[in-house]
Amino acid sequence: MKNSADIKDIVKKGYGQIAKTSAQCGCGSCGCSSNMTVQKQSGEMGYSDDEMTTVPDGANLGLGCGNPTAIASLKEGDIVLDLGSGAGFDVFLAAKKIGNTGKAIGVDMTDEMLKKARENAKRGKFTNVEFKKGDIENLPIENNSIDVVISNCVINLAPDKLKVFKETYRVLKTGGRLMVSDVVLVKPLPEDLKNDKDLLVGCVSGAILKDEYLNLLKQAGFLNITIHKEIPAFLPEYGLSITFSAIK
């Protein structure tokens, strides 16, 4: 795989294209599919029918690999940050749980996704959400300002995952929670798969080994790391989708 700037450019272009084409078809991270397929995939990941039908049309693009809000124990008044918020699906679900006294913030680096998310927020009349342009390796968020950080199948795309975890630790309040669904590897990828651009956007070639991933969390300072769910990922021979929580 190329350097960090090249990787981010590939990711931006890939997800920008998904945002553009999702008006014509529901696009998952491994390509376009019907909206019915997107709903089915989301159901398998742990989203309820109610969750899938109470967000604006077009917010759920089927890009996740789990349901981090399901284990987040979000409560009224929480300040929630979603890393790589896409069209806003998890942000809108969080917004409904935290009420008008809380706030749900999405950070994404793709202009097309941000545009779509803001349009969805306006259409859904959400007043407690905000979408910011930014890199999850360098978050545009103040220190110690967030109660809960969530992320769904995005951290695997970042070239410097330790930096992501350090930034997450920085913005969380003491005792704050990190709730993530992501793809990790159960064994190393062959070089040809590592360098496959489509597999990068498809949340496989940017993933790292599970033990390495968990060690980076510890290096960043996180405690009480708990894995809640593990299921085979997009390349089951190599990938594993994990949903976990950790505490600052």
Secondary structure, DSSP 8 states (H G I E B T S, - for coil): ---HHHHHHHHHHHHHHHHHHTTTSEEETTEEE-HHHHHHHHHHTT--HHHHHSS-TTS--S--SS-GGGGS---TT-EEEEES-TTSHHHHHHHHHH-TTSEEEEEES-HHHHHHHHHHHHHTT-SSEEEEE-BTTB-SS-TT-EEEEEEES-GGG-S-HHHHHHHHHHHEEEEEEEEEEEEEESS---HHHHT-HHHHHTTSTT--BHHHHHHHHHHHT-EEEEEEEEEE-SSTTTEEEEEEEEE-
